[in-house]
Amino acid sequence: MAQELILYHGSIVKGLHCILANAKSHTDGRKVAYFTTDRVYALVCCRSREENFVTMGLKAGKPHYYERFPDQLKIMYDGREGFLYQPAANAGLINTNGHTWESHVDVPVILYEHILNIYPEILREEAAGNVVIHRYAEIDPAEQNMHANYLRDHIDDPLLAQYRDFIILHFSPLWDENTNAQACQ
């Protein structure tokens, strides 16, 4: 008998009984509820919407987390509480891309794990070899500059509106001297 996959949904919200299909699907643009087989990815999803800054992706099947400002991982997750939920049943969930599963309908869930501090939990995953973390100081300065200035140049983009303050707080010190004056207002 095949063992059912463990799927996770990471959140900072305590007491969820259902994951709503209110996120936009990366495959067809419809509204979906997201889950992942990757516990580390679920952990980094434990953040507020105002900090919706995910810098993680797969490389050769393994998650890689890239810090785009100094101490990003620690700033975003140290001292933060998180909750990993599991669907009550996996039926109806569709594997759309690698570790990603989605449902076009709301999904009843049960609490799988309560994490009191997400940061050391992510570091344990790193020590176990489940994620590669690229610290800010280890990344080519030209690449870091490119990312920071891209955010500077697109700070008024409607897609960034929800976490504009977060971007200004953490990236404005990294912007080139010719910083757009409007971005700091």
Order of alpha helices (4+ residues) and beta strands (2+ residues): beta-beta-beta-beta-alpha-beta-beta-alpha-beta-beta-beta-beta-alpha-beta-alpha-alpha
